[in-house]
Amino acid sequence: MNVIENTHPTEQCLKISQVLARIGDKWSLLIVGRLGGGPMRFGQLLRSIEDISQRMLTRTLRGLERDGLVRRTVVADLPPHVEYELTDLGRSLQAPVTVLSDWAANNLSAIDAARSSYDAADEA
């Protein structure tokens, strides 16, 4: 049985919204996508994601780690470094996120047209 089924609907919505906010964040989506190819060092991630700051990458990785989607491993090589990789939970997120991203990309024109139509009617 799903644990959330035993909670009040308002609390369910809040919890689900928190999860969707995490995975719907533009940086989280990009990081999950990059780590889908395997473990990466912090610097590799930073260089692979255009326009993300070091601070924002750190904050986003910490949030993903807190949510159990990313694992941080200190590698004791010389020099020591840190690697990030998706957990099993993080890997299970890839398929639904890909489907949703594809749906959004395929429907951008229709959504833009609907917004324009709505805004034009709202201004009248």
GIPEFEN-V706824 format. One record per backbone hydrogen bond with DSSP energy under -0.5 kcal/mol. NH is the residue of the N-H (numbers start at 0). CO is the residue of the C=O. Records with the same first field share a line. If there is no record, write none. Layout:
NH = CO  CO
This chain:
4 = 1
5 = 2
6 = 3
11 = 7
12 = 8
13 = 9
14 = 10
15 = 11
16 = 12
17 = 13
18 = 14
19 = 15
20 = 16
21 = 17
22 = 18
23 = 19
24 = 20  21
28 = 24
29 = 25
30 = 26
31 = 27
32 = 28
33 = 29
34 = 30
35 = 31
36 = 33
37 = 34
39 = 83
41 = 81
44 = 40
45 = 41
46 = 42
47 = 43
48 = 44  45
49 = 47
51 = 48
56 = 52
57 = 53
58 = 54
59 = 55
60 = 56
61 = 57
62 = 58
63 = 59
64 = 60
65 = 61
66 = 62
67 = 64
68 = 63
69 = 63
70 = 84
72 = 70  82
74 = 72  80
75 = 73
78 = 76
80 = 74
82 = 72
83 = 39
84 = 70
85 = 34
86 = 68
90 = 86
91 = 87
92 = 88  89
93 = 89  90
94 = 90
95 = 91
96 = 92
97 = 93
98 = 94
99 = 95
100 = 96
101 = 97
102 = 98
103 = 99
104 = 100
105 = 101
106 = 102  103
107 = 104
110 = 106
111 = 107
112 = 108
113 = 109
114 = 110
115 = 111
116 = 112
117 = 113
118 = 114
119 = 115
120 = 116
121 = 117
122 = 118
123 = 119
